[in-house]
């Protein structure tokens, strides 16, 4: 397990109401990367990083709400 890089990506569609009464949709990508030798012990850490990134992104006062989770990727590269 030495020299591995673990990248987890979550693709979501947030939405928010616009000034004209329509709903605006956008695609957002949230990533986390681990460059560690003990990937099996650290798998919960990237998920928490993504959850924190989503919470920070939606709390910026922009009125965005996660509408759907479109894709979830786990990539392990040597």
C-alpha positions in Angstrom: 0.0 0.0 0.0 3.0 2.4 -0.2 2.9 5.3 -2.6 -0.8 5.3 -3.1 -3.0 8.4 -3.6 -6.7 8.2 -2.7 -9.0 10.8 -4.2 -12.8 10.9 -3.4 -15.1 13.2 -5.5 -18.7 13.9 -4.9 -20.7 15.6 -7.8 -23.8 17.4 -6.6 -26.4 19.7 -8.1 -27.2 22.7 -5.8 -30.2 24.9 -6.4 -31.3 28.4 -5.2 -34.2 30.7 -6.0 -33.4 33.6 -8.3 -34.7 37.1 -8.1 -37.1 36.4 -11.0 -38.8 33.6 -9.2 -37.0 30.8 -11.2 -34.8 28.2 -9.7 -31.1 28.3 -10.6 -29.2 24.9 -10.8 -25.4 24.5 -10.8 -23.0 21.5 -10.8 -20.5 21.5 -8.0 -17.5 19.1 -7.4 -16.2 18.4 -3.9 -12.9 16.6 -3.6 -10.6 15.2 -0.9 -7.2 13.7 -1.4 -5.1 11.5 0.9 -1.4 10.8 0.3 -1.0 8.2 3.0 0.3 4.7 3.3 -2.6 3.6 5.6 -5.6 4.3 3.3 -7.8 1.7 5.0 -7.6 3.5 8.3 -8.3 6.9 6.8 -11.3 6.2 4.6 -13.7 8.1 6.9 -11.5 11.2 6.8 -12.1 12.1 3.1 -15.9 11.8 3.6 -15.8 14.2 6.5 -13.6 16.6 4.4 -16.3 16.6 1.7 -19.1 17.1 4.2 -17.2 20.0 5.7 -16.7 21.5 2.2 -20.4 21.2 1.4 -21.3 22.8 4.7 -18.9 25.7 4.1 -20.1 26.2 0.5 -23.8 26.3 1.4 -23.2 28.5 4.5 -21.8 31.4 2.6 -25.2 33.1 2.6 -25.8 32.2 -1.0 -29.1 30.4 -0.4 -27.8 27.3 -2.2 -29.4 24.0 -1.2 -28.2 20.5 -2.4 -30.8 19.3 -4.8 -29.2 16.0 -5.8 -26.0 13.9 -5.5 -25.2 13.0 -9.1 -22.0 11.0 -8.9 -19.5 9.6 -6.3 -16.0 8.7 -7.4 -13.3 6.9 -5.5 -9.9 6.8 -7.3 -6.8 5.1 -6.1 -3.6 5.8 -8.0 -0.1 4.4 -7.4 
